[in-house]
């Protein structure tokens, strides 16, 4: 706070020095034309430098934009003044037009200041709230009326004619309207800024913006009463005074916190809690906080590409900025502590993971054995009767005097049992199987039948995958017909096809002797819903069966 107050006193001393310089230039201008030009150039340089400083110091984009526009209006005002007093004769029409032109910036400056006040506190790129830009409308309407005063005389009246208008004139109604509008905008801008900004740096000086406004009001009153002669003699004309008053008003708001700026960022950076420093591209330090350590050239060269460790718990980082680098120190003590905890946790989890992995392997092996046992038990329950029958046949044919026909019957039963178990295992591992599996089963059984002298043929239009249960039922019907027909079987014809979601089996069985009970002995148990099994007698020795099952699967 003491340092900031000292900077403010230095700035006030600078303003006093500029004021004395303006007095000297004013007296030089009165004495010589060269002094007058020197004074004009000084004003141009002052306003231009102020506009550039506004672009560098202010943070908010909209506020910076409006104050920079104000600086351009000040330059326009001084340009009009220079042409009026140095390049035109008093009393001419051009001189009056330049005089009227004063009021272009004079009417716009208070409005831009009010728009600046309304933009405070908004996001960086936000425009003024609501319809605030409509505030420019009154000034836009008044400017043409001022420029055309010679036609209607509602702003200035000239009792002694236009030639003497520069020195002898009266103010009309529109002049008072414009004065009230200017005063309203100026006071409203100050009140808006004061209401929006709470963080005033020094409340003892917070009334200074209102004193500057009061100075402008006093000069305006003196000008209206034609008593501003001394001020004009010492400092200059109305544009000089009003431009300086506007700059003082803006600077007072900036200095005392009413308009946020980065004027004291260097001091803030120095006393901040960050251990940081700003360097140029060669590593020369320009700004450094009090907590930052002295940077070595080797450290700067190493940290330019990322970050380096200055110790176990300190990391130096760098990031490129315009024309240099920002370097800061990170305290990674807490990060290292967390990393140590993570390593310990990772080691414990690794041990637990190893134990769990071994436990899962044992459990998987046990489940695999249990699943195999379940499948074998289910397979035995499903084919238990066929296995027992086959065992009995083998025991009955234990001697060497077995017939060829009995051996074929044993082979037929063995093929059926093998193929049925294979289909059962496939059905346990998947709900569907390729249609070729059914064809292979039937062909292998057909080969035994052909060796026994039975005519056999199979025709299949099935492709893709079939439901595993459907394949078992289709093969079971064929095998039962062969088994029940017995030695009288002479021919078997199989045909498989698909009708939409249904898979069908057409079977024609021909026997050597009449077999009226064949359909009854070939019944199937466990047919699913929607399944149909029909038998048709072709003649006394020949039967035709049609089996339709759902769950045909997807054709390929």
C-alpha positions as CSV (number, residue, x, y, z in Angstrom):
1,X,0.0,0.0,0.0
2,X,2.8,2.4,0.8
3,X,4.6,1.6,-2.4
4,X,1.3,2.2,-4.4
5,X,0.7,5.5,-2.6
6,X,4.3,6.6,-3.5
7,X,3.7,5.8,-7.1
8,X,0.5,7.9,-7.0
9,X,2.5,10.9,-5.6
10,X,5.0,10.4,-8.4
11,X,2.3,10.5,-11.0
12,X,0.8,13.6,-9.4
13,X,4.2,15.3,-9.5
14,X,4.5,14.3,-13.2
15,X,1.1,15.9,-13.9
16,X,2.2,19.1,-12.2
17,X,5.4,19.1,-14.3
18,X,3.3,18.6,-17.5
19,X,1.1,21.5,-16.4
20,X,4.1,23.8,-16.0
21,X,5.4,22.7,-19.3
22,X,2.1,23.5,-20.9
23,X,2.2,27.0,-19.4
24,X,5.7,27.5,-20.8
25,X,4.6,26.3,-24.3
26,X,1.5,28.5,-24.1
27,X,3.7,31.6,-23.4
28,X,6.0,30.6,-26.2
29,X,3.1,30.2,-28.5
30,X,1.9,33.7,-27.7
31,X,5.3,35.1,-28.4
32,X,6.1,33.2,-31.6
33,X,4.5,31.1,-34.3
34,X,7.2,28.4,-33.8
35,X,6.2,28.1,-30.1
36,X,2.6,27.7,-31.1
37,X,3.4,24.9,-33.5
38,X,5.6,23.3,-30.8
39,X,2.7,23.4,-28.4
40,X,0.4,21.8,-30.9
41,X,2.8,19.0,-31.6
42,X,3.2,18.4,-27.9
43,X,-0.6,18.0,-27.5
44,X,-0.7,15.6,-30.4
45,X,2.1,13.5,-29.0
46,X,0.5,13.5,-25.5
47,X,-2.8,12.2,-26.8
48,X,-1.3,9.7,-29.1
49,X,1.0,8.4,-26.3
50,X,-2.0,8.2,-23.9
51,X,-4.0,6.2,-26.5
52,X,-1.1,3.7,-26.9
53,X,-0.7,3.4,-23.1
54,X,-4.4,2.6,-22.9
55,X,-4.1,-0.3,-25.3
56,X,-1.2,-1.7,-23.2
57,X,-2.5,-1.1,-19.7
58,X,-6.2,-2.0,-19.7
59,X,-7.3,-5.6,-19.4
60,X,-10.9,-5.8,-20.5
61,X,-11.2,-5.7,-24.3
62,X,-14.4,-3.6,-24.5
63,X,-13.2,-1.0,-22.0
64,X,-9.9,-0.7,-23.8
65,X,-11.7,-0.3,-27.1
66,X,-13.9,2.5,-25.9
67,X,-11.1,4.4,-24.2
68,X,-8.9,4.0,-27.3
69,X,-11.7,5.4,-29.3
70,X,-11.8,8.3,-26.9
71,X,-8.1,9.0,-27.5
72,X,-8.8,9.1,-31.2
73,X,-11.6,11.6,-30.6
74,X,-9.2,13.8,-28.6
75,X,-6.8,13.7,-31.5
76,X,-9.6,14.7,-33.9
77,X,-10.5,17.6,-31.5
78,X,-6.9,18.9,-31.5
79,X,-6.7,18.5,-35.2
80,X,-9.8,20.7,-35.7
81,X,-8.4,23.2,-33.2
82,X,-5.0,23.4,-35.0
83,X,-6.6,24.0,-38.4
84,X,-9.0,26.7,-36.9
85,X,-6.3,28.7,-35.1
86,X,-3.4,28.2,-37.5
87,X,-4.7,27.8,-41.0
88,X,-8.0,29.8,-41.2
89,X,-9.0,33.4,-40.6
90,X,-11.4,34.3,-37.8
91,X,-14.9,35.0,-38.9
92,X,-14.8,33.0,-42.1
93,X,-17.2,30.1,-42.9
94,X,-14.5,27.5,-42.7
95,X,-13.4,28.8,-39.3
96,X,-17.0,28.5,-38.1
97,X,-17.3,24.9,-39.5
98,X,-14.1,23.9,-37.7
99,X,-15.6,25.5,-34.5
100,X,-18.8,23.5,-35.0
101,X,-16.7,20.4,-35.6
102,X,-15.4,20.7,-32.0
103,X,-18.7,19.3,-30.9
104,X,-18.3,16.0,-32.8
105,X,-15.8,14.7,-30.1
106,X,-17.3,16.9,-27.5
107,X,-20.7,15.1,-27.9
108,X,-19.2,11.6,-28.3
109,X,-16.6,11.6,-25.5
110,X,-19.1,11.5,-22.6
111,X,-21.1,8.7,-24.3
112,X,-17.9,6.5,-24.9
113,X,-17.0,7.1,-21.2
114,X,-20.5,5.9,-20.1
115,X,-20.3,2.9,-22.4
116,X,-16.9,2.2,-20.8
117,X,-18.5,2.3,-17.4
118,X,-21.3,-0.1,-18.5
119,X,-18.8,-2.6,-19.8
120,X,-17.0,-3.0,-16.4
121,X,-17.5,-6.3,-14.7
122,X,-18.6,-8.1,-17.9
123,X,-16.8,-11.0,-19.6
124,X,-13.7,-10.1,-21.5
125,X,-15.2,-9.9,-25.0
126,X,-18.8,-9.0,-24.0
127,X,-20.4,-5.9,-25.6
128,X,-22.3,-3.3,-23.5
129,X,-25.4,-4.8,-21.8
130,X,-28.8,-4.6,-23.5
131,X,-29.4,-1.7,-25.8
132,X,-26.6,0.5,-24.3
133,X,-25.4,1.5,-27.8
134,X,-28.6,3.4,-28.3
135,X,-26.9,6.0,-26.1
136,X,-25.0,7.1,-29.2
137,X,-28.3,8.1,-30.8
138,X,-28.8,11.5,-29.1
139,X,-25.2,12.5,-30.0
140,X,-25.7,11.3,-33.5
141,X,-28.8,13.5,-33.8
142,X,-27.2,16.6,-32.3
143,X,-24.0,16.5,-34.3
144,X,-25.7,17.3,-37.7
145,X,-27.6,20.1,-35.9
146,X,-24.4,21.7,-34.7
147,X,-22.7,21.4,-38.1
148,X,-25.7,23.2,-39.8
149,X,-26.1,25.9,-37.2
150,X,-25.7,28.6,-39.9
151,X,-29.0,27.5,-41.3
152,X,-31.2,27.4,-38.2
153,X,-29.2,29.3,-35.4
154,X,-30.6,27.0,-32.7
155,X,-27.2,26.3,-31.2
156,X,-25.5,29.6,-31.4
157,X,-27.0,33.0,-32.2
158,X,-24.9,35.9,-33.6
159,X,-26.4,39.3,-32.8
160,X,-23.7,41.2,-34.6
161,X,-23.5,38.9,-37.6
162,X,-21.5,35.8,-38.6
163,X,-18.3,37.7,-39.1
164,X,-18.1,38.5,-35.4
165,X,-19.5,35.1,-34.3
166,X,-16.3,33.8,-32.9
167,X,-16.2,36.4,-30.2
168,X,-19.8,37.6,-29.9
169,X,-22.4,34.9,-29.8
170,X,-25.2,33.7,-27.6
171,X,-26.3,30.1,-26.8
172,X,-29.5,28.7,-28.2
173,X,-31.8,26.0,-27.0
174,X,-29.9,23.1,-28.6
175,X,-26.7,24.1,-26.9
176,X,-28.3,23.8,-23.5
177,X,-29.8,20.5,-24.5
178,X,-26.4,19.2,-25.6
179,X,-24.8,20.5,-22.3
180,X,-27.4,18.7,-20.2
181,X,-26.8,15.5,-22.2
182,X,-23.1,15.8,-21.8
183,X,-23.4,16.4,-18.1
184,X,-25.8,13.5,-17.7
185,X,-23.4,11.1,-19.5
186,X,-20.4,12.2,-17.6
187,X,-22.0,12.0,-14.1
188,X,-23.8,8.7,-15.0
189,X,-20.5,7.2,-16.1
190,X,-18.7,8.1,-12.9
191,X,-21.6,6.9,-10.7
192,X,-21.8,3.6,-12.7
193,X,-18.1,2.9,-12.3
194,X,-18.2,3.8,-8.6
195,X,-21.2,1.5,-8.1
196,X,-19.7,-1.4,-10.0
197,X,-16.2,-1.4,-8.6
198,X,-15.9,-2.0,-4.9
199,X,-12.2,-2.6,-4.6
200,X,-11.0,1.1,-4.5
201,X,-7.3,1.2,-3.7
202,X,-7.4,4.3,-1.6
203,X,-10.8,5.6,-0.5
204,X,-9.3,8.8,0.8
205,X,-8.6,9.8,-2.8
206,X,-11.7,8.1,-4.3
207,X,-13.5,11.5,-4.7
208,X,-10.8,12.8,-7.1
209,X,-12.8,11.7,-10.2
210,X,-15.7,13.9,-9.0
211,X,-13.3,16.8,-8.5
212,X,-12.2,16.4,-12.1
213,X,-15.8,16.4,-13.2
214,X,-16.3,19.6,-11.1
215,X,-13.3,21.2,-12.8
216,X,-14.9,20.5,-16.2
217,X,-18.3,21.9,-15.0
218,X,-16.6,25.1,-13.7
219,X,-14.8,25.6,-17.0
220,X,-18.1,25.1,-18.9
221,X,-19.8,27.6,-16.7
222,X,-17.0,30.1,-17.2
223,X,-17.1,29.5,-20.9
224,X,-20.9,30.1,-21.0
225,X,-20.5,33.3,-19.0
226,X,-17.6,34.4,-21.3
227,X,-15.3,34.5,-18.2
228,X,-12.7,31.9,-19.4
229,X,-10.3,34.5,-20.7
230,X,-7.6,33.9,-18.1
231,X,-7.7,30.1,-18.5
232,X,-7.5,30.5,-22.3
233,X,-4.5,32.8,-21.8
234,X,-2.6,30.5,-19.4
235,X,-3.4,27.1,-20.8
236,X,-5.3,27.4,-24.0
237,X,-8.8,27.2,-25.5
238,X,-11.7,25.0,-24.7
239,X,-10.4,21.9,-26.6
240,X,-7.2,22.0,-24.6
241,X,-9.0,22.2,-21.3
242,X,-11.6,19.6,-22.1
243,X,-9.1,17.1,-23.6
244,X,-6.9,17.3,-20.5
245,X,-9.9,17.1,-18.2
246,X,-11.1,13.9,-20.0
247,X,-7.6,12.3,-19.6
248,X,-7.4,13.3,-16.0
249,X,-10.8,11.8,-15.4
250,X,-9.9,8.5,-17.0
251,X,-6.5,8.3,-15.3
252,X,-8.0,9.1,-11.9
253,X,-10.5,6.2,-12.3
254,X,-7.6,3.9,-13.4
255,X,-5.3,5.0,-10.5
256,X,-7.8,4.5,-7.8
257,X,-9.2,1.2,-9.0
258,X,-12.4,2.3,-10.6
259,X,-11.1,1.0,-14.0
260,X,-9.0,-2.3,-13.7
261,X,-5.6,-2.0,-15.2
262,X,-2.3,-3.8,-15.2
263,X,-0.4,-0.8,-14.1
264,X,1.0,-2.4,-10.9
265,X,1.5,-6.0,-12.2
266,X,5.2,-5.9,-11.7
267,X,4.8,-5.1,-7.9
268,X,2.0,-7.7,-7.7
269,X,4.3,-10.3,-9.4
270,X,7.1,-9.5,-7.0
271,X,5.2,-10.0,-3.8
272,X,3.1,-13.0,-5.1
273,X,3.4,-16.3,-3.4
274,X,4.5,-17.9,-6.6
275,X,8.2,-18.8,-7.1
276,X,8.3,-17.5,-10.7
277,X,10.3,-15.3,-13.0
278,X,10.0,-13.9,-16.5
279,X,13.0,-13.9,-18.8
280,X,13.8,-12.8,-22.4
281,X,14.7,-15.3,-25.1
282,X,18.4,-15.2,-23.9
283,X,17.6,-16.0,-20.3
284,X,18.0,-12.5,-18.9
285,X,15.6,-12.1,-16.0
286,X,13.2,-9.1,-16.2
287,X,10.7,-9.9,-13.5
288,X,11.2,-12.2,-10.5
289,X,9.1,-12.9,-7.4
290,X,10.7,-12.7,-4.0
291,X,10.4,-16.5,-3.6
292,X,12.1,-17.4,-6.8
293,X,15.7,-18.6,-6.7
294,X,18.5,-17.2,-8.8
295,X,18.5,-18.9,-12.2
296,X,21.7,-20.3,-13.6
297,X,22.4,-20.2,-17.4
298,X,22.8,-24.0,-17.5
299,X,19.4,-24.4,-15.8
300,X,17.8,-22.0,-18.3
301,X,19.2,-24.0,-21.2
302,X,18.0,-27.2,-19.8
303,X,14.5,-26.1,-18.8
304,X,13.6,-24.4,-22.1
305,X,12.5,-27.8,-23.5
306,X,10.2,-28.7,-20.6
307,X,11.1,-29.1,-16.9
308,X,13.9,-30.2,-14.7
309,X,14.2,-31.3,-11.1
310,X,16.0,-29.0,-8.7
311,X,15.7,-31.5,-5.9
312,X,13.5,-34.4,-5.0
313,X,10.6,-32.1,-4.0
314,X,11.2,-29.1,-6.4
315,X,10.6,-29.0,-10.1
316,X,11.5,-26.0,-12.4
317,X,9.1,-25.6,-15.3
318,X,9.1,-23.2,-18.3
319,X,6.6,-22.1,-21.0
320,X,7.3,-19.8,-23.9
321,X,5.6,-16.4,-24.0
322,X,5.9,-13.5,-26.4
323,X,9.6,-12.6,-26.7
324,X,10.6,-14.7,-23.7
325,X,9.8,-17.4,-21.2
326,X,7.9,-17.8,-17.9
327,X,9.6,-20.0,-15.4
328,X,8.1,-21.3,-12.2
329,X,9.0,-23.7,-9.4
330,X,6.6,-26.4,-8.4
331,X,6.6,-27.9,-5.0
332,X,6.1,-31.6,-5.7
333,X,6.5,-32.9,-2.1
334,X,2.8,-33.9,-1.9
335,X,3.0,-35.5,-5.4
336,X,6.1,-37.5,-4.3
337,X,4.3,-38.6,-1.2
338,X,1.3,-39.7,-3.3
339,X,3.6,-41.5,-5.7
340,X,5.3,-43.4,-2.8
341,X,1.9,-44.4,-1.5
342,X,0.9,-45.5,-5.0
343,X,4.0,-47.6,-5.3
344,X,3.3,-49.3,-2.0
345,X,-0.3,-49.9,-3.0
346,X,0.8,-51.2,-6.4
347,X,3.2,-53.7,-4.8
348,X,0.4,-54.9,-2.4
349,X,-2.0,-55.1,-5.3
350,X,0.5,-57.0,-7.4
351,X,0.8,-59.7,-4.7
352,X,-2.9,-59.9,-4.3
353,X,-3.3,-60.0,-8.1
354,X,-0.9,-62.9,-8.3
355,X,-2.8,-64.8,-5.6
356,X,-6.1,-64.1,-7.3
357,X,-4.8,-65.2,-10.6
358,X,-3.7,-68.5,-9.2
359,X,-7.0,-68.9,-7.4
360,X,-8.8,-68.1,-10.6
361,X,-6.8,-70.7,-12.5
362,X,-7.6,-73.4,-9.9
363,X,-11.3,-72.4,-9.9
364,X,-11.3,-72.4,-13.7
365,X,-9.8,-75.9,-13.8
366,X,-12.3,-77.1,-11.2
367,X,-15.2,-75.6,-13.1
368,X,-13.9,-77.1,-16.3
369,X,-13.7,-80.6,-14.7
370,X,-17.2,-80.1,-13.2
371,X,-18.5,-79.1,-16.6
372,X,-17.0,-82.1,-18.3
373,X,-18.5,-84.4,-15.6
374,X,-21.9,-82.8,-16.1
375,X,-21.7,-83.2,-19.8
376,X,-20.7,-86.8,-19.5
377,X,-23.4,-87.5,-17.0
378,X,-26.0,-85.8,-19.2
379,X,-24.7,-87.8,-22.2
380,X,-25.0,-91.0,-20.3
381,X,-28.5,-90.2,-19.1
382,X,-29.5,-89.4,-22.7
383,X,-27.9,-92.5,-24.3
384,X,-27.9,-94.8,-21.4
385,X,-30.5,-97.2,-22.9
386,X,-28.6,-97.4,-26.2
387,X,-25.3,-98.1,-24.4
388,X,-26.9,-100.8,-22.2
389,X,-28.5,-102.4,-25.3
390,X,-25.2,-102.4,-27.2
391,X,-23.5,-104.0,-24.1
392,X,-26.1,-106.7,-24.0
393,X,-25.7,-107.4,-27.7
394,X,-21.9,-107.7,-27.3
395,X,-22.3,-110.1,-24.4
396,X,-24.8,-112.2,-26.3
397,X,-22.5,-112.4,-29.3
398,X,-19.4,-113.2,-27.2
399,X,-18.8,-116.5,-29.0
400,X,-17.1,-117.0,-32.4
401,X,-20.3,-118.2,-34.1
402,X,-21.9,-114.7,-34.6
403,X,-23.6,-114.1,-37.9
404,X,-22.5,-111.4,-40.4
405,X,-25.9,-109.7,-40.1
406,X,-25.5,-109.4,-36.3
407,X,-22.1,-107.8,-36.8
408,X,-23.6,-105.2,-39.1
409,X,-26.3,-104.5,-36.5
410,X,-23.6,-104.0,-33.9
411,X,-21.8,-101.6,-36.3
412,X,-25.0,-99.7,-37.0
413,X,-25.7,-99.3,-33.3
414,X,-22.1,-98.2,-32.7
415,X,-22.2,-95.6,-35.4
416,X,-25.5,-94.3,-34.2
417,X,-24.2,-94.0,-30.6
418,X,-21.0,-92.3,-31.7
419,X,-22.7,-89.8,-33.9
420,X,-25.4,-89.1,-31.4
421,X,-22.8,-88.4,-28.6
422,X,-20.9,-86.2,-31.1
423,X,-24.0,-84.2,-31.8
424,X,-24.8,-84.0,-28.1
425,X,-21.3,-82.6,-27.3
426,X,-21.6,-80.0,-30.1
427,X,-25.0,-79.0,-28.7
428,X,-23.6,-78.4,-25.3
429,X,-20.9,-76.1,-26.6
430,X,-23.2,-74.2,-28.9
431,X,-26.9,-73.7,-29.5
432,X,-26.4,-74.2,-33.3
433,X,-24.2,-76.3,-35.5
434,X,-23.4,-76.5,-39.3
435,X,-26.0,-78.3,-41.4
436,X,-23.2,-80.5,-42.8
437,X,-23.0,-82.3,-39.4
438,X,-26.4,-83.8,-40.0
439,X,-25.4,-84.9,-43.5
440,X,-22.2,-86.5,-42.3
441,X,-24.2,-88.5,-39.6
442,X,-26.7,-89.8,-42.1
443,X,-24.1,-90.7,-44.7
444,X,-22.0,-92.7,-42.2
445,X,-25.1,-94.6,-41.1
446,X,-26.0,-95.0,-44.8
447,X,-22.7,-96.6,-45.6
448,X,-23.4,-99.4,-43.0
449,X,-26.9,-99.9,-44.5
450,X,-25.4,-100.2,-48.0
451,X,-23.0,-102.8,-46.7
452,X,-26.0,-104.7,-45.4
453,X,-27.6,-104.6,-48.9
454,X,-30.1,-101.8,-48.1
455,X,-30.6,-99.1,-50.8
456,X,-29.8,-95.7,-49.3
457,X,-29.9,-92.2,-50.7
458,X,-29.8,-88.8,-49.0
459,X,-30.5,-85.4,-50.6
460,X,-30.0,-82.2,-48.5
461,X,-30.8,-78.5,-49.4
462,X,-29.8,-77.3,-46.0
463,X,-27.0,-74.7,-45.6
464,X,-25.8,-72.4,-42.8
465,X,-26.4,-73.4,-39.2
466,X,-29.2,-75.4,-37.6
467,X,-30.5,-75.6,-34.1
468,X,-28.6,-78.3,-32.2
469,X,-31.8,-79.8,-30.8
470,X,-33.4,-79.9,-34.2
471,X,-30.4,-81.8,-35.6
472,X,-30.7,-84.4,-32.8
473,X,-34.4,-85.0,-33.5
474,X,-33.9,-85.3,-37.3
475,X,-31.1,-87.8,-36.9
476,X,-33.1,-89.7,-34.2
477,X,-36.1,-90.2,-36.5
478,X,-33.9,-91.7,-39.2
479,X,-32.1,-94.0,-36.8
480,X,-35.4,-95.2,-35.1
481,X,-36.9,-96.0,-38.5
482,X,-33.8,-98.1,-39.4
483,X,-33.8,-99.8,-36.1
484,X,-37.5,-100.6,-36.0
485,X,-37.6,-101.8,-39.6
486,X,-35.1,-104.5,-38.6
487,X,-33.9,-107.1,-41.1
488,X,-36.9,-106.5,-43.4
489,X,-35.5,-103.1,-44.4
490,X,-34.8,-102.8,-48.1
491,X,-34.5,-99.1,-49.0
492,X,-34.3,-95.7,-47.3
493,X,-34.6,-92.3,-49.0
494,X,-33.9,-89.1,-47.0
495,X,-34.5,-85.5,-48.2
496,X,-33.8,-82.4,-46.0
497,X,-35.0,-78.9,-46.8
498,X,-35.9,-75.6,-45.3
499,X,-39.2,-73.7,-45.4
500,X,-38.7,-70.2,-43.8
501,X,-38.0,-70.8,-40.2
502,X,-38.9,-74.5,-40.4
503,X,-36.5,-77.3,-41.3
504,X,-38.0,-80.5,-42.7
505,X,-37.1,-84.1,-43.2
506,X,-38.8,-86.3,-45.8
507,X,-38.1,-90.0,-45.3
508,X,-39.4,-93.0,-47.3
509,X,-38.8,-96.5,-45.8
510,X,-39.4,-99.7,-47.8
511,X,-39.6,-103.1,-46.1
512,X,-39.5,-106.6,-47.5
513,X,-42.8,-107.5,-45.7
514,X,-45.7,-105.4,-44.4
515,X,-44.9,-103.2,-41.4
516,X,-48.1,-101.7,-40.2
517,X,-46.8,-100.8,-36.7
518,X,-43.7,-98.9,-37.9
519,X,-45.2,-95.4,-37.3
520,X,-46.2,-96.3,-33.8
521,X,-42.8,-97.7,-32.9
522,X,-40.9,-94.6,-34.4
523,X,-42.5,-92.0,-32.2
524,X,-40.3,-89.1,-30.9
525,X,-40.5,-87.7,-27.4
526,X,-39.7,-84.1,-26.5
527,X,-40.8,-82.4,-29.8
528,X,-40.8,-78.6,-29.4
529,X,-43.8,-76.4,-29.9
530,X,-44.7,-76.0,-33.5
531,X,-43.2,-79.4,-34.5
532,X,-45.1,-81.9,-36.7
533,X,-44.5,-85.6,-37.5
534,X,-46.8,-87.2,-40.1
535,X,-46.7,-90.7,-41.5
536,X,-48.3,-91.8,-44.8
537,X,-48.6,-95.4,-46.1
538,X,-47.5,-95.6,-49.7
539,X,-48.4,-99.3,-49.8
540,X,-48.4,-102.2,-47.3
541,X,-44.6,-102.3,-47.3
542,X,-43.7,-98.7,-47.8
543,X,-44.1,-95.7,-45.4
544,X,-43.4,-92.0,-46.0
545,X,-42.7,-89.7,-43.0
546,X,-42.6,-85.9,-42.8
547,X,-41.0,-84.1,-39.8
548,X,-41.1,-80.3,-39.6
549,X,-39.2,-78.6,-36.8
550,X,-38.8,-74.9,-35.9
551,X,-35.4,-73.4,-35.1
552,X,-33.9,-73.9,-38.5
553,X,-31.3,-71.2,-37.8
554,X,-29.9,-68.8,-40.3
555,X,-29.2,-69.9,-43.9
556,X,-25.9,-68.9,-45.6
